[in-house]
Amino acid sequence: MKWEGERESTNVEDRRGGGGGFGGLGGRSVGIGTLVIALVGGAIFGVDPGTILALLSGGGGAVPVQQRQPAGPPANDEQSVFVRKTLGSTEDAWAQLFSGQGAQYQPARLVLFEGATPTACGTGRSATGPFYCPADRQVYIDLSFFRLMEQRFRVEGEFAQAYVIAHEVGHHVQNLLGISDQVHRAQQAMSETEGNRLSVRLELQADCFAGIWAHQRSQVIEPGDVEAALAAATAIGDDALQRQSQGTVVPDSFTHGSSAQRVRWFRRGLESGSVEQCNTFEARQL
């Protein structure tokens, strides 16, 4: 991925060094890594993954977080520069798309943190993985998640990491378009299984929006980049995670979509570059 010449976003807040303990995560800010931790933790400790997921999602009450004062801004390290440039590329891509429809894109802020951090959706923590909080329109990332991708799932490459950021920004676009609110209102009148199915459509659309970003940034894509993003989508599919952690697959519990579905919708956005082609909610087959 040729990111060195990209513009750096100014919408990044670096809270690393602030530290923190474990805390609950309230609201609807469940991120891309929550299911990873729940399933892997269930396999290691013999605990029902649903129990772990409920705790990570805010169930059972929050545990107070003990935070230490920030030690000052960290060095301008390569990873943070990469994050700023990736976020900048999403801003440029969506600004162009919104402008084409006579609208102005309002960028999300991205917060880098370690351990735990306060958010408008409750206390965010590393175990949640990258997530978007619609209440404050911010993406939260502990960069240790990228090491988890490499070590646990053998998914490497900067483009795979950029895909994760673009996916979370996709949730921000859904928030701007009012899609997230519609989904959350509909879920309140549904059973858990029906609500999960709607969550899958929301997540797959965010994957498709990530594909649109990749379509818009085709000039920075190098051989192997798309394959890296597809490998990431495959590794964090619900079926792949469940099969790895518990040996069985339970489709009714899916919240993000299967590996094949995530790959399919990322590809659709990548190949079409069209928001209209990302309407997962009216698709007969995901």
N, C-alpha and C positions, 0 to 999 in steps of 0.2 A: 504494500500500500504506500503510495507516494504522498505522504502527508507533510513532509518537511516544508513545502511551499504554501501550505494552507494558512488561511487567516485564523488567528487565535481569538476565540470568543472572550469577551469581558464579563460574561455572565457565569463565572465560576467562583465559588467561595470555597476556600481551602481551610477546613477545620481540623486537619490532621495535626496531631500533637495535643489535642484537647482531651483525648482519652475518654474513659467512661467505663462503667460496668455493664451488667446485663439489665435490660429493661424490656417491657412489653411494647408491642407495636399496635396501636389502636387504629381506628378508621378503616378505610379500604385501600391501604397502601401496600398490599401484599405484592412482593416483587418476584423477579424471575428466579431468585435463588431460594425462596422459602421452601418450595417443594423439594429442592435438592437436599437441603439440610434435614427436613422432616423425614424423608425416606431413608437417607443414609444413616441418620441418627437412630431411626427405628430399627434398622438392621443391626447396628452395632450394639445398642443397649437393650434390645428386645422390648422396646416400648412401642405401642400402637402409633404409627406415623400420624394418624388423625389427631391424637392427643398433642403431639409435638407441634403439628401445624396449627392447632387451636391456640396453643400458647404463643407461638410466633406471631399469630394474627391478632393477638390482643385478648384472647379468651382467658378467663380465670384471673383477670386483673393484672395490672402492671407491677413489676418489681422496681422499686426506686433505683434510680441511676446515680451513682456517685461519680461526679465528673471533676477532673482537676483543671486548673486554669491553663489555657493555651500557653505554650512556651514561646510563642512568636511564630511568624510565618515560616514554613519549611523552605528548603532550598528549591530553586526553580528546576526540579528534576525532570528527567525525560518523560516519565509517565504522566505527570501533570500537564506538561506541554502537549503531549499527545491527546489527552482528554480535552483540553481547551481547543485544539485544532479540530478534533472530531466534532465537538459541539458546534464550533463555528461553521463547519461544513453542513450540519443539519440546519442551522439557522439560514444559511444562504439558499439551501435547496427549498425549504418550506416558504421562505420569503418570496421566492420566485413563483412558486405554485399559488400561494395566496394572492399575490399581485395579479396573476393571470385571471383571477376571479373577481378582481376589483376590491380585494380585502387586504388588510395589513396583518402580517404575522406578528404575534407577540411571543417573543422567545421565552423558553423556560430557563430557570436558573439551575445550575448543577452544583451540588455540595459534595465535596470530598471529605470523608471522615474516617475515623478509626474507632472501632469498639462500639460506641453508642453516641447518639446525638439527638437533640430535641427537634421535632418537626411538628407541623400543624396537624398531623395525623397521629400524634402520639410519639413515643420514643422509638426512633429507628436504631437498628443495630446490625452488626456485621452478618449475623446469622440469617437475616432476611434476604441478603443479596441485594443487588441494585433494585431500586423501586422508585415509583413516581407518586408523589403526594398531590392529589388534585386541590386540596385545601389551600396550599401555599404555592402551587404551580412550580414545584421544584423536584428535580431528580436527585436521588441520594445514592452515592456509590462508595463503598469501601473497596479499595483496589485489590484487597486480598482475594476478592472473588475471582479475579483473573488468574491468580495462582491456583485456585481451586479448579478452574476450567482446565488448566494445563496438567496439574498433578493427578486429579481424580478422573477426568474425562478425556485426557489426552487431546484436548482441543487447543491448538496453538495458533499464533499469528495475530498481528495487530488488527487485521480486518475483522476477525472473529470478535475481538474486543469492541471494535467500533460498531459492529452489528448489535451488540448488547446495549450500547448507549443509544443507538438509533431506534431500537425497540422501545426503550423507555420514553424517548422523545415522541415516539408514535402515540403513546398514551397521553402525552401533553396535547398533541394535535386533536385526539379524540375529545379531550376535555374542552378545548377551544371550540370545537364543532358542536358541543352539547351531547355527544354520543354517550360519554361516560355516565352523565346524569340520567339519561333515558334508560340505560341498562340497569343502573343501581335502583332506580324507582321500580322498574319491572320486576327485579329480583325480590323485592319486598313482598310481592304477592305470589311468589312461586315456592315450590318445594325446593329442598336442597339440591336434588338431582337436576331439576329444571334450571335452577340458578347456576349450577355448575356448567350446564350446556351453554348458557348465555355467556358465562365467563370465557369459555373456550372461544366463542365467536369474537369476543372483545380482544382476546389475546392474539388470535390469528390475524385480526385486522391490524394490530400493532406490528406484527411480523411483516404483513404486506406493506405497511407504511415504511418500515425499515428498508424493504426492497425498493420502494420509490426513491428513498434517499440514495441508495446505491446506484440506481438508474441515473439520477441527477449528477452523481459524482463519478461517472464512468471514466473520466480522464485520469483519475488517481488509482484506478483499479489495475492491479498487476496480475499476471498468471498465477493461479492458485488462490487468489483472494476470495473469489466466490465459493470455491470449494471449502475454504476455511469457515466461512459464514454458514454454509450448509451443514458442515460438521457440527458447528455449535448448535444450530437448530435441531439437529438430529439427537445430540447428546442430552438436551434438556427437554425432549419430548416426554409427556407424561408416561407413555407406555415404556419408554426406555428406562426412565427413573424407577418406575415401579418394578419392572422386571429385574433390574439390578439389585434393588434393596430387599424385595420380598418374594421374588420368583414368580409372581402372578400379576396379571394386569386386570384392573377394575375400571372399565371405561366410564361408568357412572360417576366415578370420583375425579375424572379428568377436570382440570381447571385451565389448562394452557393449550391442550391439543396434543395429538400424537406426533411422533417424529415426522412421519410422512406428511401430515397436515401442515406442520410448521414449515417444512421445506417447500411444500407446494405453494403456500401463500407468500412466502418470501420471494419465490421465483416469479409469481404473478406480478408482484409489485416491481421487481427488478426488470422484467421483460416489457411491461406495459408503461410504467411510469405514470400511471393514471389512478387517481383517487377513486374514480368510479368503478374501476376493476377490483377494488378492495372491499366491496360491499359483502362482507361475510354473513351479514344478518339475513340477506335474501337468497343466499346460495343454498341450493337444494342438497348439494354434496360438498362437504368440507374436505 
